[in-house]
Amino acid sequence: MEYEDVVRTVVELFKKAHTELPDDVVEALKKAYEREENEVARSNLEAILKNIEASKSLKVPMCQDTGLPIVFVEIGREISLDFDLKRAM
């Protein structure tokens, strides 16, 4: 495994985590929006749903406060790395 492969994969996974939600979560939010009777809560759910769509189409984070990323890595016995894995993160 090459250094560039690790860096590219980590970047892709972070982008996906910040811009996409699983379909079941989006569907649950849509159902909650449809059922919600409180105008303020309904407005908030609508904003969340719009933000999800904008994030997906524009490839920007759903939330501007994305926090600090923490990465846990497991390496199998059969893999050989010729670089410092921490540096690749």
C-alpha positions as CSV (number, residue, x, y, z in Angstrom):
1,M,0.0,0.0,0.0
2,E,1.4,3.4,-1.0
3,Y,1.4,6.6,1.0
4,E,-0.7,8.4,-1.6
5,D,-3.4,5.7,-1.5
6,V,-3.8,6.1,2.3
7,V,-3.9,9.9,2.1
8,R,-6.5,9.8,-0.8
9,T,-8.7,7.2,1.0
10,V,-8.6,9.1,4.3
11,V,-9.5,12.4,2.6
12,E,-12.4,10.7,0.6
13,L,-13.8,9.1,3.8
14,F,-13.7,12.4,5.7
15,K,-15.4,14.2,2.8
16,K,-18.1,11.5,2.7
17,A,-18.6,11.7,6.5
18,H,-19.1,15.5,6.4
19,T,-21.3,15.6,3.3
20,E,-23.5,12.5,3.4
21,L,-26.0,10.8,5.7
22,P,-27.3,7.2,5.4
23,D,-30.6,7.0,3.5
24,D,-32.5,5.7,6.5
25,V,-31.5,8.8,8.6
26,V,-32.6,11.1,5.8
27,E,-35.9,9.2,5.5
28,A,-36.4,9.4,9.3
29,L,-35.9,13.2,9.2
30,K,-38.3,13.5,6.2
31,K,-41.0,11.5,8.1
32,A,-40.4,13.6,11.2
33,Y,-40.9,16.7,9.2
34,E,-44.2,15.4,7.7
35,R,-45.5,14.5,11.2
36,E,-44.3,17.5,13.0
37,E,-47.1,19.9,14.1
38,N,-45.0,22.5,15.9
39,E,-44.2,25.3,13.4
40,V,-40.8,26.1,14.9
41,A,-39.7,22.4,15.1
42,R,-41.1,21.9,11.5
43,S,-39.1,24.9,10.3
44,N,-35.9,23.5,11.9
45,L,-36.4,20.1,10.3
46,E,-36.9,21.8,7.0
47,A,-33.7,23.7,7.4
48,I,-31.9,20.5,8.3
49,L,-33.2,18.7,5.2
50,K,-32.3,21.7,2.9
51,N,-28.8,21.7,4.5
52,I,-28.4,17.9,3.8
53,E,-29.3,18.5,0.1
54,A,-27.0,21.5,-0.2
55,S,-24.2,19.6,1.4
56,K,-24.5,16.7,-0.9
57,S,-24.8,18.7,-4.1
58,L,-22.1,21.3,-3.2
59,K,-19.8,18.9,-1.5
60,V,-19.5,21.1,1.6
61,P,-19.8,20.0,5.3
62,M,-23.4,19.6,6.6
63,C,-22.3,21.4,9.7
64,Q,-19.8,24.2,9.9
65,D,-18.7,23.0,13.4
66,T,-17.4,19.6,12.3
67,G,-15.3,19.1,15.4
68,L,-11.9,17.5,15.7
69,P,-11.4,14.3,13.6
70,I,-10.2,11.2,15.5
71,V,-9.0,8.3,13.5
72,F,-8.7,4.7,14.7
73,V,-6.6,2.5,12.5
74,E,-6.3,-1.3,12.5
75,I,-3.6,-2.9,10.4
76,G,-3.7,-6.5,9.5
77,R,-0.7,-8.7,9.8
78,E,-0.4,-9.2,6.0
79,I,0.0,-5.5,5.2
80,S,3.4,-3.9,4.7
81,L,3.8,-0.1,4.8
82,D,7.0,1.7,3.7
83,F,6.0,5.0,5.3
84,D,5.0,6.5,8.6
85,L,1.2,5.9,8.9
86,K,0.7,8.7,11.3
87,R,2.2,11.2,8.8
88,A,-0.3,9.9,6.2
89,M,-3.2,10.9,8.4
